[in-house]
Amino acid sequence: MSCVVPMPIESIGEQVNLPPYYLADYTSPPVDQIIDFYPEEETGIELNSGPIGDPNPNDRIFWRWFLDYRPITSDFPIEFSEANGAAPEQLIDGIRKNLRPCATGTTRLLAEDQVHRVELLVADRPFVTSQVDDPKPNKTLPENAQYFSLVWFIRFDRAACQ
């Protein structure tokens, strides 16, 4: 009589956390140009990341929008994702922001420069509550987070806002 000893099952390693992604061809307006905004002709600019995905099926997507972010002043985001994030399949149309540069709440956040920076920070983990000595307050993510950032530059004259 013989006995068959099964081979040990190799443990499957921990899944690698891959970064979320966006499709650059669908980003609107494109991020490789300065956008001119004319307050006398328009009231807002629609910013859209384009479709967002994540190769890790159980990841959730979290995001924050920043306007002329200056870490030294601990500027807060102008918009947050839902507290529990979103599943990537919910973001097939992208993350959108209708920015109204001349709106009262927006103009007080702007730097005095002619060109303004709008940043969308997208991550696969929730943001960490900022600490006093944090080098990037309100942008802090856990060490195991993967992320990307989209930046639009918008040029306009604040004096033209009525």
N, C-alpha and C positions, 0 to 999 in steps of 0.2 A: 504494500500500500504506500502511496506517496502523498505528499502534502504540497499544495501550491500556496506559496506565500505571495500575496499581492505586492506589487511595487508601491512604494509610498507615493501618495499624491502630493505633488509639489504645490506648495501654497501659491496662490495667485497673488502677486505683489499688489501693493496699494496702487490705485489708479492715479496716474499723473494728472495734476490739475493744469489743463491747457487754458490759454487766455481766451476771453470772449473776442469776437471779431465783428467787423463791419465791412460792407461792400463799398469801397471808395467811389465807384462809378455812380452810385446812387446818393451820395452825400450832396445835400443842396442847401445853400449854394456851395460850390466847390471850395475846399479849404486852402487851395493853393493860390489864392488871389485876395486882394483887398477889395472889400465890398463898399461901394459908395452909397451912402444913404442921404436922401434929400428930404428933410423934414417938411419943406413947403409942398412936396409932391406926394409923399407917402406917410403912413402912420406907423408901419411896422415892417419887420423882416421875419419871414418864416425860415427858421433853421431846422434842418432835418438830418439826422445821422445816416439815414438809409437803413436797410435791414440789418439787424443785429442778431448774432447767433453765438452759440457756445458749443464746442465739441463734447463737453462733459454733460451728459443728459440730465443729471440731477442738480446742476448749478442754477442759481437764480441770478438775475442781473440787477445791479443797483447803480444809481447814477446821481450826479449832482451837476448843476449848471453854475458857472461862476462868471462874473462880469468884472473886468479889470481887477482880477484877484491880486492882492498884495499880502503875502504871508505875514509880513511884519505887523500889519494892522489887524490880523485875525479876521479878515473879511469872511462873512458868511456866504454860503451858496444862495443864489437867487431862487433856486428851485431844487427840491429833493425828489428822489423816487419814493414809491410807497415803502413803508417801513419793512415789509417782508419781501421787497423786490418784485421782480416779474420773471416768469418763465421765458426763456428765449423765444419760444413760439408765439408769445404775445407781442413780440417786438418786430414782427416781419415787416411792418410799415415804418419802423424806426422810432427814434425818440425825437419828438418835435418840441420846439419852443418858438412861440410868437413873441419876438422881442420888440418892445415899443420903446425905442431910445429916448423919446421926448416925454414919456410918462413921468409923473412926479416921483414915484418910487424908484424909477430907474435912474433919472438924472442925478439924484443925490449919491448914487453908488459909483458914478463915473469918475475917472481920473480927469485931470484938466487937459489931457492930450487930445489931439485931433483924431488919432487912430485908437480904437478901443478893442480890447481882447475879450472874446466870449469863448469860454472853455466848457466842454462837456466831458466829464470824467466818468467812465463806465467801468465797473468792476464786477467780479463774480463772487464777491464776499461783501457783507455789510461794512459800512464805514465805521471807524472807531471814534468814540467820543474824544475830542481834542483835549490835550493837557496844556497847562500853562507854558511849558518849555518845548512844546511841539514845533519842529521846524516847518511843518506844513499844516497849520491848523485847518480843520475842516476838510482836509484832503487825506487824512491818515487812514490807511487800510491795514488789515492784519498782514503779517509776514507771508502767509501762504496765499494771499490774494493775487490774482492776475488781473490786469486792467489795460485800458488804452485811453487816450485822450484825443479829442478833436478840438481844434482851435480855429475860430473864424476871427478875422480882423475887419472891423467896420470903421470907415472914415466918415465923419460928419462934423458939422459945426454946431456946437451946442447953442450958440447965440441965435441960430435959426429956429430953435424950438420956441413956439409961441404958447 
